[in-house]
């Protein structure tokens, strides 16, 4: 836990690293900040076209009883994925990129990964806010919204834990970066984001149950429950998701602390 | 009170013979170490008192930078430990962490937070930092448009203004121009007066002798001498001299191979070495204040040359340009290819005892540079009997005992 308080002591650095990332990201581009919306919108449009129009994927009817927009259904899962993916890959890349700096100045090596998480979190907040506004306009709002802060916190803890652990192994074996990229691709399609879980359940209930064990699938499910289905997650999920997230964070942080003790010389 | 307590510290680095590992090698070469151990620092203990300036000297690769990094907390000692008291600011590289796209002001905040300062603390220091760096006009431009000098000034300004209690400085002062170097040194003196503990890694023996309270000479990771800076430096220089003597360079002040510069037209001129001689042409290891000295410049040419003009710069050990002397204007007659010498003769060497550097360049008759700066050669001047104070004996004459009349 001392490492958490150390991170807190360096919150000013995390704040400034975040600012550096945000300020430098869209410098010299005409559209600037709009790119952070255009990019996910483009991905959303592509998937919506391919799977919604070409393959005619049918989402379940939303909690308001009539909305059947595949694009919105997809978006309710996609922002979760973007946040998870951005945090993990960002943790790996930001530690690697901090090598020169860590060799010159002492600071907790987890700071860049945390700063990256904050930037990705901001993006996720914007995306989910847009989702909320659209769904609210369609009359699809429920009390389940109170779960949203818990969901954000759980995804953050889980993704950061996974990202920190992978980032430190990546310093010793750069293969990790490439392997994780491939793994992320597999995981994306193994998670019911572009298709509803019911599609899998029709084929094999065992496969559906296995998929449900993935924390990412659970995060997506929570988001769909909050914004689309207006259902409460079942008890198992309500207990399991926070417990697994906290465990993932603690284990990831412990691995990171143990392995990063003298990491500057390896970078 | 002890500010930095280095307790029996050793540091082992792994020199990877085939870096870095991939997962395949993890399986195929499993269990076979593919690195060699290298001890950068070996059994070093030292105590640096609060408010003192400590110099670390030694040739490149002797472990002084590794030690400094361990003091800064960047590297962890393999064995032993380092106990420090107070906030540490390390100047291992000026402007480390500057982001080229961000403005000077944004980078000040970024860099200050890397050094552990909060936003409000930085707010208070901002004006002083900007003023010290002399960048008022450019502070809101991205630092990628800065000249390298501006970049360095900003980096130094941030690092010394974060109110450190311990300041670790690694060679960084050597990068700026002369005025900047002087300001850095002045500021370090101010910090010292304020009670900041400073550890300096440097090759400028003049700084060690002039500024440090204590010094350590390290060689191959071990402490060779420590204590009084004058004694440590002289032992270090003796050590260097002995080594050079072993390499059969005993009486020459050549320390490096000069760089070659190719002049236009496939001709080139190369300053090969500098030799100190007494008036009889005998090699001497050093000059003596007020005594005659010849500095012989050996140079060679490829192709034909109009007789070049040799330019000799005299620098202080800290790199400050003190004086320049030229050979007379080159005569138009051509010199053939070959090896040449020139003598720069002093009937009475007007330099105070100390360490100096000499650099030689060459220009042609039209003052085009045909040989860029040679490496810096060390010139040691010692006292014998009557000594010179300051740096130079001024070439002035006193006419005294003049009685002032009522109205001349």
Interface residues (C-beta under 8 A of the other chain):
Chain A: X9 X10 X12 X13 X15 X16 X17 X19 X20 X23 X24 X27 X28 X100 X101 X102 X103 X104 X105 X106 X107 X172 X173 X174 X175 X179 X261 X262 X264 X265
Chain B: X13 X20 X21 X22 X23 X26 X69 X72 X73 X74 X75 X76 X88 X90 X92 X93 X96 X97 X99 X101 X102 X106 X109 X110 X113 X114 X115 X116 X117 X118 X119 X142
